[in-house]
Amino acid sequence: MLFNSYQFIFAYLPIVFAGFFILAAKSRLFAALWLACASLTFYAWWSPRYVVLLLASIGFNFAVSLMIGRFAADGKQRASKVTLFAAISADLALLAYYKYADFFVVSTNNLVGTSWPILDLVLPLGISFYTFTQLAFLVDVYRGIAREYNFVHYLLFVTYFPHLIAGPVLHHKQMMPQVRSSRDVPYELGECKHRLDFLFHWTCEESFACR
């Protein structure tokens, strides 16, 4: 689903807006969960099977962030640092696997004369953005400038659909205080509104230009 597609502008986004405001009147946590589920639906529109990889990455990094925070609170700086570097290594290894595994196989076959089968891996959409967003969060947790104990909020932080597939990389302090804010119109929906206005005008201009 593209940001400039009719199904996004006239179906997906209005439903997301309506659901958010209805739920926000009752509970901001339910509203955040609604946005997170809507973001996962947006991602699954491309390929449902890679939602499992996304959720696995989120679950892993959320658990690691709790471990780093607990070690830091207990004064175990070395354990906190080792956990951080282990998580960074695991995240980058996963990213490298999808980006460079086939390149490595082809290069090895050409240089050494082996006949290793090509994996034909498809690079998951947005994997670089959600990987580095979570790495930045882990570093912030290690430095003591970010904490997130609510999994729903963390899920929304990573999967928020305007940023999930096109970036930029978000920092926790940029977004999550807005989710918890008691204002009537939170930052993330205000941003969506600006994007919707832009997309609406862009779509109209493109439609008339094609005539």
C-alpha positions in Angstrom: 0.0 0.0 0.0 1.6 3.3 -1.1 1.1 6.6 0.7 -0.4 8.1 -2.5 -2.7 5.2 -3.3 -6.5 5.6 -3.2 -6.9 2.8 -0.7 -4.5 4.5 1.7 -5.9 8.0 1.4 -9.7 7.2 1.2 -9.9 3.9 3.2 -7.0 3.1 5.4 -6.2 6.5 6.8 -9.9 7.6 7.5 -10.5 4.3 9.4 -7.3 4.8 11.4 -8.2 8.3 12.3 -11.7 7.4 13.3 -10.7 4.5 15.4 -8.0 6.5 17.1 -10.3 9.3 18.2 -13.0 6.9 19.3 -10.6 4.9 21.4 -8.6 7.9 22.7 -11.8 9.2 24.3 -11.9 6.0 26.5 -8.2 5.1 26.9 -4.9 6.3 25.4 -3.5 2.9 25.8 -6.2 1.4 23.6 -5.7 4.2 21.1 -1.9 3.4 21.0 -2.7 -0.3 20.6 -5.1 0.6 17.7 -2.3 2.6 16.0 0.1 -0.2 16.5 -2.3 -2.8 15.0 -3.1 -0.4 12.1 0.7 0.0 11.5 1.2 -3.8 11.4 -1.7 -4.1 9.0 -0.1 -1.4 6.8 3.1 -3.4 6.9 1.4 -6.7 6.2 -0.2 -5.3 3.1 3.2 -5.7 1.5 4.0 -9.2 2.8 2.2 -10.8 5.8 5.0 -13.4 6.3 7.5 -10.7 7.2 5.3 -9.4 10.0 6.6 -12.4 12.0 10.2 -11.2 11.5 9.2 -7.7 12.5 7.5 -8.8 15.7 10.3 -11.2 16.6 12.8 -8.3 16.3 10.5 -6.1 18.4 10.1 -8.7 21.1 13.8 -9.4 21.2 14.9 -5.8 21.5 12.2 -4.9 24.0 13.3 -7.8 26.3 17.0 -6.7 25.8 16.1 -3.1 26.8 14.5 -4.3 30.0 17.6 -6.4 30.8 19.9 -3.4 30.1 17.8 -1.1 32.3 17.7 -3.7 35.1 21.5 -4.2 35.0 22.0 -0.4 35.0 19.7 0.0 38.0 21.6 -2.6 39.9 24.9 -1.0 39.1 26.1 -3.8 36.9 27.6 -1.6 34.2 29.7 -4.4 32.6 26.7 -6.7 32.3 24.7 -3.8 30.8 27.5 -3.1 28.2 27.9 -6.7 27.3 24.2 -7.1 26.8 24.1 -4.0 24.6 26.9 -5.1 22.4 25.4 -8.7 22.1 22.1 -7.2 21.0 23.7 -4.8 18.5 25.7 -7.7 17.0 22.5 -9.9 16.7 20.5 -7.0 15.1 23.3 -6.2 12.6 23.8 -9.9 11.8 20.2 -10.3 10.9 20.3 -7.1 8.7 23.5 -8.3 7.0 22.0 -11.7 6.4 19.1 -10.3 4.4 21.2 -7.7 2.6 24.4 -9.5 1.8 24.0 -13.3 2.1 23.3 -13.8 -1.6 26.1 -11.4 -2.6 28.5 -13.4 -0.4 27.3 -16.7 -2.0 27.7 -15.4 -5.5 31.1 -13.8 -4.8 32.4 -17.0 -3.2 31.2 -19.2 -6.1 32.9 -16.9 -8.6 36.2 -16.6 -6.7 36.6 -20.1 -5.3 34.6 -22.1 -7.9 32.1 -23.5 -5.4 28.5 -24.2 -6.3 26.7 -23.0 -3.3 23.0 -22.4 -4.0 21.7 -18.9 -4.1 19.2 -18.2 -1.3 17.1 -15.7 -3.4 16.4 -13.7 -0.3 13.9 -10.8 -0.4 15.0 -7.8 1.6 12.2 -7.2 4.1 10.6 -3.8 3.7 11.8 -1.2 6.2 14.2 -3.6 7.9 17.0 -1.0 8.0 14.7 1.6 9.5 13.2 -0.5 12.2 16.6 -2.1 13.0 18.4 1.2 13.5 15.5 2.7 15.4 15.7 -0.1 17.9 19.5 0.1 18.1 19.3 3.8 18.8 16.7 3.0 21.6 19.0 0.4 23.2 21.9 2.9 23.2 19.6 5.5 24.8 18.5 2.9 27.4 22.2 2.1 28.1 22.9 5.8 28.5 20.0 6.2 30.9 18.1 8.7 28.7 15.3 6.4 27.7 13.1 3.8 29.3 10.0 2.0 28.1 8.2 -0.6 30.2 5.0 -0.7 28.3 5.1 -3.1 25.4 2.2 -1.5 23.5 4.0 1.8 23.5 7.2 0.2 22.4 5.3 -1.7 19.6 3.9 1.6 18.4 7.2 3.4 18.6 8.8 0.8 16.3 5.9 0.2 13.9 4.3 3.6 13.5 3.3 3.5 9.9 4.4 7.0 8.6 8.0 6.0 9.5 8.1 2.3 9.3 9.0 1.8 5.7 10.4 5.2 4.7 12.1 6.5 7.8 13.6 8.6 9.2 15.0 6.7 12.1 13.1 7.8 15.2 14.4 8.4 18.7 12.2 7.4 21.6 12.2 10.9 23.1 10.9 12.3 19.8 7.7 10.3 19.8 6.7 8.6 23.0 6.1 11.7 25.2 3.5 12.6 22.6 1.8 9.3 22.9 1.4 9.7 26.6 0.4 13.3 26.4 -3.1 14.3 27.5 -3.5 16.8 24.6 -6.6 16.3 22.4 -4.5 15.9 19.2 -1.2 14.1 19.7 1.9 14.8 17.6 1.7 11.6 15.6 -1.9 12.3 14.3 -1.0 15.9 13.6 1.9 14.7 11.5 -0.5 12.3 9.8 -2.9 15.1 9.0 -0.1 17.1 7.4 0.9 14.1 5.3 -2.7 13.5 4.4 -3.1 17.1 3.2 0.1 16.8 1.2 -1.0 13.5 -0.3 -4.4 14.8 -1.2 -3.1 17.8 -3.0 -0.4 15.7 -4.7 -2.9 13.1 -5.9 -5.3 15.8 -7.3 -2.4 17.5 -9.1 -1.2 14.2 -10.6 -4.8 13.3 -11.6 -5.3 16.5 -13.5 -1.8 16.4 -15.0 -2.6 13.1 -16.6 -5.6 14.5 -18.4 
